[in-house]
């Protein structure tokens, strides 16, 4: 019972200790709460991603319906892009009186009508959506409900059509909406990247929580000395200290739950790197909630008792304030050495084959822990050798660090760990990027856009278009409906055909044969052979192979495709075949014309709603890799926000503890500017040392991670310097923001004693 009474007494000091006690407890709870909120948010991300998949599968069309009925719908895709934003478009045409409905709609839009997502409606109604309104010139008759959207910021629409037909290549007959969610195994390299990302980004959160529960340590020790004076023994004061930390931690849990609830509620209005989620999709796994609720108070008590291991609290004071034994470095090397020992055996193994993710995470966390344990020793070793010199502000800062280097190091430990993790993560990202990116073969000097569809001469006279290469393609077979032995014919003018094949010479009416490129049944190219057109939209047409076939060579088109088969000028085919065959247009544009890409899309997709327009690029990035990279960037942004907020809370708490000292110095004539500059020095020195350690550990860990996946070790010092600069900038910003509270604490009334 005595132990429980001591814990309760400590909690009472935290909650009923007057204004000072409340301020200290609230600051501790704020620091802990920010960390808890980010932990809960990280735990809720997988459920949000899973719900996105469920929502996407729930509105996917069920294709394959053979006969029209009262419930079937003709369905076509009409996706587009607008100023870098993807817009998902669906065309619908009911075939009966009771058509199936997609989620989020109570009725299908009619011809000329559109049901749009709230984000798309907002964009269309805004001044920046003027060009898009020309393309999506439908009348908005309904807004898609949340259950029909993947995310609140998604741009999606359903438009009614009276021109969709089956078979046409632009539409399919569907019998409903909603398909099972397919769980696809993540590529082992990407899984490796995700695991490393979570470990590197959540480690700083744990460090901040451990730092937050130690706020107000000096005042607590003086209060415990007073308790010793009235008869409490050493064990009792430790239990009282544990009770005080326990109260702050429990209150921090409440703050964390509140912050998470507020962040969850506002999630729909927040977009990071183009991503957003619905609040109801952010569900924390029960096991994580229990782990945080139980583990955090235990960690708070353990950290407090560990911090008091070197203090001897006596009735007349705290022995910690005398000259202490210098920190030893040998045991601080244990964690990084163990981490390296765990990671080295994994080198060269391919992820997914005998690759222990637990061992990988443990090794990574131990190496990052090395930053935490090495920094206090490094700060102490650096400042202990400084003797004299410098201005008054420098001397005040150095003396303060010599008296208590541990407190300064704790303040920047989180930023150091975050920078080390970011460097390691970035190194791993760059190292494996080549596995998920590669050249597309696109020739962006010959064309910058590619358009496919049936839009005729819609690009004629479009502003900013400087040239086009137009070719139509159709598949030919000896029998209607043949799927195996087929021959491709590419139709265009002589100038256009010269861009997709190496022609010896050309005149209108010529036909060329190219044995190469895509698989073609060249044996069908017999003069006089009647071939059936298979391509959608041109079914029922036939074409007779002409007598004179000129051999030609292959040449990649601007899209990087090497074509084979027959190449016919427009005069060699019937006008019906030229008009009906799907065509591809490679477009050259004047990049100096604003929104020239949107002008092209407007022209093409207004003439053919199902046409597609793509920008040509030399490098292609895997969608999965790009998504994971975006997620890691979002996580890094959240961690940096936590770092800034927690550092500000910790800085204010440290200034509060030294308020009387600051007021005394001002009363004796010390300039306020000198004291402000000394605070900057006290932050800058540990930050600089911390960033040096973080850069070395981060580069080492990044090199280890690359070796694990069989990539050569390489260090991009420019990027490391940039990441370290970002971390230093966060600390500098926080320090500048703390100058206003510092100015208030330097007033003479800080000497008042109650």
Secondary structure, 3 states (H helix, E strand, C coil): CHHHHHHHHHHHHHHCCHHHHHHHHHHHHHHHHHHHHHHHHHHHHHHHHHHHHHHHHHCCEEECCCCCCCCCEEEEECCEEECCEEEEEEEEEECCCCCCCCCCCCCCCCECEEEECHHHHHHHHCHHHHHHHHHCCCEEEEECCHHHCCCCCCCEEEEECCCCCCCCCCCEEEEEECCCCCCCCCCHHHHHHHHHHHHHHHHHHHHHHHHHCCCCHHHHHHHHHHHHHCCCCHHHHHHHHHHHHHHHHHHHHHHHHHHHHHHHHCHHHCCECCECCCHHHCCCCHHHHHHHHHHHHHHHHHHHHHHCCCCCEECCEEHHHCCCCCCCCCCHHHHHHHHHHHHHCCCCCCCCCCCCHHHHHHHHHHHHHHHHHHHHHHHHHHHCCCCCCCCHHHHHHHHHHHHCHHHHHHHHHHHHHHHHHHHHHHHHHHHHHCCCEEECCCCCCCCCEEEEECCCCCCCCCCCEEEEEEEEEEEEECCCCCCCCEEEEEEECHHHHCCCEECCCCCCCCEEEECCCCCCCHHHCCCCCEEEECCCCCCCCEEECCCCCEECEECCCCCCCCCCEEEEEHHHCCHHHHHHCCEEEEEEECCCCCCHHHHHHHHHHHHCCCCEEEECCCEEECHHHHHHHHHHHHHHHHHHHHHHHHHHHHHHHHHHHCHHHHHHHHHCCCCHHHHHHHHHHHHHHHHHHHHHHHHHHHHHHHHHHHHHCCCCCCCCHHHHHHHHHHHHHHHHHHHHHHHHHHHHHCCHHHHCCC
